[in-house]
Amino acid sequence: MNTIVLPGVAPHDTAADEAKPQRRRVGPTEEAPWVRRTLIGVALAFMTLFLFIPLVAVFYEALRKGWDVYVAAIVDPDAVSALKLTLLAAAISLPLNLVFGVAAAWAIAKFDFRGKQLVLSLIDLPFSVSPVIAGLIYVLIFGLQGWWGEWLRDHDLRVIFAVPGIILATVFVTVPFIARELVPLMQAQGSEQEEAARILGASGWQMFRRITLPRIKWALIYGVILSNARAMGEFGAVSVVSGHVRGQTNTLPLHIEIAYNEYQFAAAFAVATLLASLALVTLAIKYVVEQRVKRDLHTS
């Protein structure tokens, strides 16, 4: 191909330009490679320092004095009682939150009514109120010197420093999780299918069981997992209402605190590995369910 050279203008070598490596242009919504690598490195360093190292340290300290000491701390009667109470509080609070969360999400997503924003704000209340304050509120209501304290005493009923108080505190701190997972999904899905089923004569239960529930099941399971994790690890509210009675009102977090304050470090870390193991299992299940939730959101 002939190159036309204008007078006074140096010839341009197009072949040399084509041979030069071309720089990839960074899009207006993209970050430079060094920025991405820096952010990833900072995130990994943060997770290593504040997550991985403490987790490894818990298991290391629990097993440092040998397997026999570890097993003895796990099978200690107080530790077994704390584990049973923790599982009991979670087992009772989860069904209650499940019913409330589904009902609240259904009402908010499918109906328009006065006070909807107020209901949403009340659902988020445990996120903004300290768990310790929540525990003190229950003491004010159900304590011996509280509003209902005299009536409870006359009828030989105990709420504070007993299992019912622990369950109430656990329910309070876990209320938002299921509802908050369901509301955005149900609002995005709309109510066209339910309305069509209603026109065809389906009852409310039939609509929920055959249409709504299959579409929200993974988000529902995801909310249950988060609620269960919070129920087992709650400390502040439960600490206020429990009374720290050994073998009766101590949950696993409270038992760990007592053992650590009494310088029983091996026992404290051994029991802490139970909570850590439950958290790891919950995290694995959470990841699997989270992928299904995202898939449902994309296909809805």
WODA-V838876 format. One record per residue. N is the residue number from 0. RES is the residue in one small letter. SS is DSSP state (h for helix, s for strand, l for the rest). Layout:
n=<N:N>
res=<RES:RES>
ss=<SS:SS>
This chain:
n=<0:1:2:3:4:5:6:7:8:9:10:11:12:13:14:15:16:17:18:19:20:21:22:23:24:25:26:27:28:29:30:31:32:33:34:35:36:37:38:39:40:41:42:43:44:45:46:47:48:49:50:51:52:53:54:55:56:57:58:59:60:61:62:63:64:65:66:67:68:69:70:71:72:73:74:75:76:77:78:79:80:81:82:83:84:85:86:87:88:89:90:91:92:93:94:95:96:97:98:99:100:101:102:103:104:105:106:107:108:109:110:111:112:113:114:115:116:117:118:119:120:121:122:123:124:125:126:127:128:129:130:131:132:133:134:135:136:137:138:139:140:141:142:143:144:145:146:147:148:149:150:151:152:153:154:155:156:157:158:159:160:161:162:163:164:165:166:167:168:169:170:171:172:173:174:175:176:177:178:179:180:181:182:183:184:185:186:187:188:189:190:191:192:193:194:195:196:197:198:199:200:201:202:203:204:205:206:207:208:209:210:211:212:213:214:215:216:217:218:219:220:221:222:223:224:225:226:227:228:229:230:231:232:233:234:235:236:237:238:239:240:241:242:243:244:245:246:247:248:249:250:251:252:253:254:255:256:257:258:259:260:261:262:263:264:265:266:267:268:269:270:271:272:273:274:275:276:277:278:279:280:281:282:283:284:285:286:287:288:289:290:291:292:293:294:295:296:297:298:299>
res=<m:n:t:i:v:l:p:g:v:a:p:h:d:t:a:a:d:e:a:k:p:q:r:r:r:v:g:p:t:e:e:a:p:w:v:r:r:t:l:i:g:v:a:l:a:f:m:t:l:f:l:f:i:p:l:v:a:v:f:y:e:a:l:r:k:g:w:d:v:y:v:a:a:i:v:d:p:d:a:v:s:a:l:k:l:t:l:l:a:a:a:i:s:l:p:l:n:l:v:f:g:v:a:a:a:w:a:i:a:k:f:d:f:r:g:k:q:l:v:l:s:l:i:d:l:p:f:s:v:s:p:v:i:a:g:l:i:y:v:l:i:f:g:l:q:g:w:w:g:e:w:l:r:d:h:d:l:r:v:i:f:a:v:p:g:i:i:l:a:t:v:f:v:t:v:p:f:i:a:r:e:l:v:p:l:m:q:a:q:g:s:e:q:e:e:a:a:r:i:l:g:a:s:g:w:q:m:f:r:r:i:t:l:p:r:i:k:w:a:l:i:y:g:v:i:l:s:n:a:r:a:m:g:e:f:g:a:v:s:v:v:s:g:h:v:r:g:q:t:n:t:l:p:l:h:i:e:i:a:y:n:e:y:q:f:a:a:a:f:a:v:a:t:l:l:a:s:l:a:l:v:t:l:a:i:k:y:v:v:e:q:r:v:k:r:d:l:h:t:s>
ss=<l:l:l:l:l:l:l:l:l:l:l:l:l:h:h:h:h:h:h:l:l:l:l:l:l:l:l:l:l:l:l:l:h:h:h:h:h:h:h:h:h:h:h:h:h:h:h:h:h:h:h:h:h:h:h:h:h:h:h:h:h:h:h:l:l:l:h:h:h:h:h:h:h:h:l:l:h:h:h:h:h:h:h:h:h:h:h:h:h:h:h:h:h:h:h:h:h:h:h:h:h:h:h:h:h:h:h:h:h:h:l:l:l:l:l:h:h:h:h:h:h:h:h:l:h:h:h:h:l:l:h:h:h:h:h:h:h:h:h:h:h:h:l:l:l:l:l:l:h:h:h:h:h:h:l:l:l:l:l:l:l:l:h:h:h:h:h:h:h:h:h:h:h:h:h:h:h:h:h:h:h:h:h:h:h:h:h:h:h:l:l:h:h:h:h:h:h:h:h:l:l:l:l:h:h:h:h:h:h:h:h:h:h:h:h:h:h:h:h:h:h:h:h:h:h:h:h:h:h:h:h:h:h:l:l:h:h:h:h:h:h:h:l:l:l:l:l:l:l:l:l:h:h:h:h:h:h:h:h:h:h:l:l:l:h:h:h:h:h:h:h:h:h:h:h:h:h:h:h:h:h:h:h:h:h:h:h:h:h:h:h:h:h:h:h:h:h:h:h:l>
